[in-house]
């Protein structure tokens, strides 16, 4: 997904970076006319060179956000799982005074 950057040298011995962009494929999508008009307004006003460049960067940005949220959600699930395991491994005698708990008397018959 990223370009290849190579060090190159001119015939006069001057070094420069040669950037070879990664290959691209055409992906066709259908969008509402209003959305296309808003995209066109935005890419021009923000200084992008094309609609494609703007959409490509918007997709990459969105993918990074989704990935970050997914990692955060997974971290929360892992932390909750650890908390549950610790809670289950505690015996009744090890409850702290500040922890609420419920004692159920099962010796009394209800008739």
C-alpha positions as CSV (number, residue, x, y, z in Angstrom):
1,X,0.0,0.0,0.0
2,X,3.0,2.3,0.3
3,X,5.3,3.6,-2.3
4,X,8.9,2.4,-2.8
5,X,11.6,5.0,-2.1
6,X,15.0,4.5,-3.7
7,X,18.2,6.5,-3.6
8,X,19.2,7.5,-7.1
9,X,22.1,9.4,-8.7
10,X,22.1,11.7,-11.7
11,X,24.8,11.3,-14.4
12,X,26.4,14.4,-12.8
13,X,26.7,12.5,-9.5
14,X,23.9,14.3,-7.6
15,X,21.8,12.1,-5.3
16,X,18.0,12.3,-5.2
17,X,15.1,10.2,-4.0
18,X,13.2,8.3,-6.6
19,X,9.7,7.4,-5.5
20,X,7.9,4.6,-7.3
21,X,4.2,4.6,-6.4
22,X,2.5,1.4,-5.5
23,X,0.3,-0.1,-8.2
24,X,-3.3,0.9,-8.2
25,X,-6.5,-0.6,-9.5
26,X,-9.8,1.0,-10.5
27,X,-12.7,0.5,-8.1
28,X,-16.1,1.6,-9.4
29,X,-18.6,2.8,-6.9
30,X,-22.0,4.6,-7.2
31,X,-22.6,7.6,-5.0
32,X,-25.5,10.1,-4.7
33,X,-25.1,13.2,-6.8
34,X,-25.2,15.4,-3.7
35,X,-22.3,13.5,-2.1
36,X,-20.2,13.8,-5.3
37,X,-20.8,17.5,-5.4
38,X,-19.7,17.8,-1.8
39,X,-16.6,15.7,-2.4
40,X,-15.8,17.9,-5.5
41,X,-16.2,21.1,-3.4
42,X,-14.0,19.7,-0.6
43,X,-11.1,18.3,-2.7
44,X,-10.7,21.5,-4.6
45,X,-11.0,23.8,-1.5
46,X,-8.5,21.6,0.5
47,X,-5.9,21.6,-2.3
48,X,-6.0,18.0,-3.4
49,X,-4.9,17.3,-7.0
50,X,-7.9,15.1,-7.8
51,X,-11.1,13.6,-6.6
52,X,-9.4,10.2,-6.6
53,X,-6.6,11.4,-4.3
54,X,-9.2,12.9,-1.9
55,X,-11.3,9.7,-1.8
56,X,-8.2,7.5,-1.4
57,X,-7.0,9.5,1.6
58,X,-10.5,9.6,3.1
59,X,-10.7,5.8,2.8
60,X,-7.2,5.3,4.4
61,X,-8.1,7.8,7.2
62,X,-11.4,5.9,7.9
63,X,-9.7,2.6,7.9
64,X,-7.2,3.8,10.5
65,X,-10.0,5.0,12.7
66,X,-11.9,1.7,12.4
67,X,-8.7,-0.2,13.2
68,X,-7.9,2.0,16.2
69,X,-11.5,1.5,17.6
70,X,-11.2,-2.2,17.0
71,X,-8.0,-2.4,19.0
72,X,-9.5,-0.3,21.8
73,X,-12.6,-2.5,21.9
74,X,-10.4,-5.6,22.0
75,X,-8.4,-4.1,24.8
76,X,-11.6,-3.5,26.8
77,X,-12.8,-7.0,26.1
78,X,-9.4,-8.5,27.3
79,X,-9.4,-6.3,30.4
80,X,-13.0,-7.3,31.2
81,X,-12.1,-11.0,30.7
82,X,-9.2,-10.7,33.1
83,X,-11.4,-8.9,35.7
84,X,-14.0,-11.7,35.4
85,X,-11.3,-14.4,35.8
86,X,-9.9,-12.8,38.9
87,X,-13.3,-12.4,40.3
88,X,-14.2,-16.1,39.7
89,X,-10.9,-17.3,41.2
90,X,-11.5,-15.6,44.5
91,X,-13.0,-17.7,47.2
92,X,-15.9,-16.5,49.4
93,X,-13.5,-16.1,52.4
94,X,-11.3,-13.7,50.5
95,X,-13.9,-11.0,50.0
96,X,-12.8,-7.6,51.1
97,X,-15.0,-5.6,53.5
98,X,-15.7,-2.9,51.0
99,X,-17.0,-5.4,48.3
100,X,-20.7,-5.9,48.3
101,X,-21.9,-9.4,48.2
102,X,-25.1,-11.4,48.8
103,X,-25.5,-14.3,51.3
104,X,-28.4,-16.6,50.5
105,X,-29.7,-18.8,53.3
106,X,-30.7,-22.2,51.7
107,X,-31.4,-23.9,55.0
108,X,-34.9,-22.5,55.5
109,X,-37.9,-24.2,53.9
110,X,-40.5,-21.9,52.5
111,X,-43.9,-23.6,52.8
